[in-house]
Amino acid sequence: MKIALITDAWAPQVNGVVRTLEQMCSALQQLGHIVEVIGPARYLTMPCPGYPEIRLSLLASLTIRRALRGADYDAVHIATEGPLGIAARRYCRRRNIAFTTACHTRLIEYIQMRLPRLPSRRAYRWLQRFHSAASATMVRSRSHRDELSARGFTNLKIWPGAVDTARFRPLGKAYWDLPRPVALYAGRVAIEKNLVEFLRLDLPGSKVIVGDGPDRQRLQKQFPEAIFCGYKYADDLVRAISAADVFVFPSKSDTFGLVMLEAMACGVPVAAYPVAGPRDVVDDGCNGALDNDLQQAVYRALRCAPEDCIERAGDFSIRRSVERFLSLLATSPEQSAAETAGDKYNPGTWPTLPTPIPATAATSIPPAS
């Protein structure tokens, strides 16, 4: 198949959505599919107010029209609700092109954290309308599906998260020469990640923050005893996570939390709140701990066996995630309705995926001249 992936989130952005999409594109290419990414990287953009790492596409309608017109794609998938996603939705609806969407994050809550006066009911109505035109809206977990369903969203299909266990694996504890235990967080340093709750904990050993974002400077000044080391990539990231004794995930707003699976795959248990996201991947007392008292969650998680963490991560295979994605894609309005009816999961027979899957980016459509 020739698949168009429209996303406002793409490299050089560093976050779970980008990692998920890059991982999926690589696996699809290994299966022989052609994935062309229509993202912000090569087009005119502006920094998102309050979050300059995220670039918002300008002239999105022109970008989409040039990219999709006459391209003869077998399927179109809109991964985000930003300028490119909005323009792609409009283009497809006007031309009766079937498409799927994904709801990766709690977009409305993230915006409200920065704009408290935003009326959430009206914002959710807009989000519901955005996704209602899709043949299927892919969500990462049962918890997120149930939350959106309660708000009136329809045709929600679970597209399970996945972790690359060939890359994320135990690599020993030598990376951090710090007092033990090492409690580590990796991800965006932003308000929605609720990092203050982690950094306030009175824990023995060391606290490490891997990642960057708009709140880093403020938190670094407020909590000078914590170690903020910025972004890490590839095997350096794996070594950093693997060398931790516990992975602390204080967010209460994530829909899934891919990084928790990556930590488990490295043999590191997870401490988190008992909320959607962690509830979908953490078996309390086995591969981590869920507790409304995050400090107690850390102490209990430290008692979990690395082998149980690794086993749990193995349940979230790339193969299962990619096959499910392919089974939900819409190739025509009539076919998509039949394929997604009843939320069937029948991926058919696929060639064996090489292991490890190389972390290569998908092909990007060059800017129009």
DARAGI-V568517 format. One record per residue. RES is the residue in three letters. PSI is psi as a letter, one per 20 degrees, with the letter a starting at -180 (* if undefined). BURIAL is b if it has 16 or more other C-alpha atoms within 10 Angstrom, else e. Layout:
RES&PSI&BURIAL  RES&PSI&BURIAL
This chain:
MET&q&e  LYS&o&e  ILE&p&b  ALA&p&b  LEU&o&b  ILE&p&b  THR&p&b  ASP&i&b  ALA&o&b  TRP&r&b  ALA&q&e  PRO&j&e  GLN&q&e  VAL&o&b  ASN&r&b  GLY&h&b  VAL&g&b  VAL&g&b  ARG&g&b  THR&g&b  LEU&g&b  GLU&g&b  GLN&g&b  MET&g&b  CYS&g&b  SER&g&b  ALA&g&b  LEU&g&b  GLN&h&b  GLN&h&b  LEU&i&b  GLY&j&e  HIS&q&e  ILE&p&b  VAL&p&b  GLU&p&b  VAL&p&b  ILE&n&b  GLY&a&b  PRO&i&b  ALA&g&b  ARG&j&e  TYR&r&b  LEU&p&e  THR&r&e  MET&q&e  PRO&q&e  CYS&p&e  PRO&p&e  GLY&i&e  TYR&m&e  PRO&i&e  GLU&h&b  ILE&p&b  ARG&p&b  LEU&p&b  SER&p&b  LEU&q&e  LEU&l&e  ALA&h&b  SER&g&b  LEU&g&e  THR&g&b  ILE&g&b  ARG&g&e  ARG&h&e  ALA&h&b  LEU&h&b  ARG&p&e  GLY&j&e  ALA&i&e  ASP&l&e  TYR&q&b  ASP&h&b  ALA&q&b  VAL&p&b  HIS&p&b  ILE&o&b  ALA&i&b  THR&r&b  GLU&k&b  GLY&a&b  PRO&g&b  LEU&g&b  GLY&g&b  ILE&g&b  ALA&h&b  ALA&g&b  ARG&g&b  ARG&g&b  TYR&g&b  CYS&h&b  ARG&h&e  ARG&h&e  ARG&j&e  ASN&l&e  ILE&p&b  ALA&q&b  PHE&r&b  THR&q&b  THR&r&b  ALA&q&b  CYS&n&b  HIS&h&b  THR&r&b  ARG&m&e  LEU&g&b  ILE&g&b  GLU&h&b  TYR&g&b  ILE&g&e  GLN&h&e  MET&h&e  ARG&h&e  LEU&m&e  PRO&h&e  ARG&i&e  LEU&p&e  PRO&o&e  SER&h&e  ARG&g&e  ARG&h&e  ALA&h&e  TYR&h&b  ARG&g&e  TRP&g&e  LEU&h&b  GLN&g&b  ARG&h&e  PHE&g&b  HIS&i&b  SER&h&b  ALA&i&b  ALA&q&b  SER&h&b  ALA&q&b  THR&o&b  MET&p&b  VAL&q&b  ARG&i&b  SER&r&b  ARG&h&b  SER&g&b  HIS&h&b  ARG&g&b  ASP&h&e  GLU&g&e  LEU&h&b  SER&h&e  ALA&h&e  ARG&j&e  GLY&j&e  PHE&q&b  THR&r&b  ASN&l&b  LEU&p&b  LYS&p&b  ILE&p&b  TRP&n&b  PRO&q&b  GLY&r&b  ALA&q&b  VAL&q&b  ASP&n&b  THR&i&b  ALA&h&e  ARG&g&b  PHE&o&b  ARG&r&b  PRO&p&b  LEU&k&b  GLY&r&e  LYS&j&e  ALA&i&e  TYR&h&e  TRP&o&b  ASP&m&e  LEU&q&e  PRO&p&e  ARG&q&e  PRO&q&e  VAL&o&b  ALA&p&b  LEU&q&b  TYR&q&b  ALA&p&b  GLY&a&b  ARG&q&b  VAL&n&b  ALA&r&b  ILE&h&b  GLU&i&b  LYS&i&b  ASN&k&e  LEU&h&b  VAL&h&e  GLU&h&e  PHE&g&b  LEU&h&b  ARG&i&e  LEU&q&e  ASP&n&e  LEU&q&e  PRO&r&e  GLY&c&e  SER&q&b  LYS&p&b  VAL&p&b  ILE&o&b  VAL&o&b  GLY&a&b  ASP&r&b  GLY&a&b  PRO&i&e  ASP&j&e  ARG&g&b  GLN&g&e  ARG&g&e  LEU&h&b  GLN&h&e  LYS&h&e  GLN&h&e  PHE&m&e  PRO&i&e  GLU&i&e  ALA&q&b  ILE&o&e  PHE&o&b  CYS&j&e  GLY&a&e  TYR&q&b  LYS&q&b  TYR&q&e  ALA&c&e  ASP&h&e  ASP&h&e  LEU&g&e  VAL&g&b  ARG&h&b  ALA&g&b  ILE&g&b  SER&h&b  ALA&i&b  ALA&q&b  ASP&h&b  VAL&q&b  PHE&p&b  VAL&p&b  PHE&n&b  PRO&i&b  SER&q&b  LYS&j&b  SER&j&b  ASP&q&b  THR&h&b  PHE&f&b  GLY&m&b  LEU&h&b  VAL&h&b  MET&g&b  LEU&h&b  GLU&h&b  ALA&g&b  MET&g&b  ALA&h&b  CYS&j&b  GLY&j&b  VAL&p&b  PRO&q&b  VAL&p&b  ALA&p&b  ALA&r&b  TYR&q&b  PRO&m&b  VAL&r&b  ALA&q&b  GLY&e&b  PRO&h&b  ARG&h&b  ASP&i&b  VAL&h&b  VAL&p&b  ASP&o&b  ASP&p&b  GLY&i&b  CYS&f&b  ASN&j&b  GLY&a&b  ALA&p&b  LEU&p&b  ASP&q&b  ASN&i&e  ASP&o&e  LEU&h&b  GLN&g&b  GLN&h&e  ALA&g&b  VAL&g&b  TYR&g&e  ARG&h&b  ALA&h&b  LEU&i&b  ARG&i&b  CYS&q&b  ALA&p&b  PRO&h&b  GLU&h&b  ASP&h&b  CYS&g&b  ILE&g&b  GLU&g&e  ARG&g&b  ALA&h&b  GLY&i&b  ASP&i&e  PHE&m&b  SER&q&e  ILE&h&b  ARG&g&b  ARG&g&e  SER&g&b  VAL&g&b  GLU&g&b  ARG&g&b  PHE&g&b  LEU&h&b  SER&i&b  LEU&i&b  LEU&q&b  ALA&p&b  THR&i&b  SER&q&b  PRO&g&e  GLU&g&e  GLN&h&e  SER&h&b  ALA&h&b  ALA&g&e  GLU&h&b  THR&i&b  ALA&p&e  GLY&j&e  ASP&l&e  LYS&q&e  TYR&n&e  ASN&m&e  PRO&i&e  GLY&b&e  THR&p&e  TRP&q&e  PRO&q&e  THR&p&e  LEU&p&e  PRO&q&e  THR&p&e  PRO&q&e  ILE&p&b  PRO&q&e  ALA&l&b  THR&q&e  ALA&q&b  ALA&r&b  THR&p&e  SER&q&b  ILE&p&b  PRO&q&e  PRO&q&e  ALA&q&e  SER&*&e
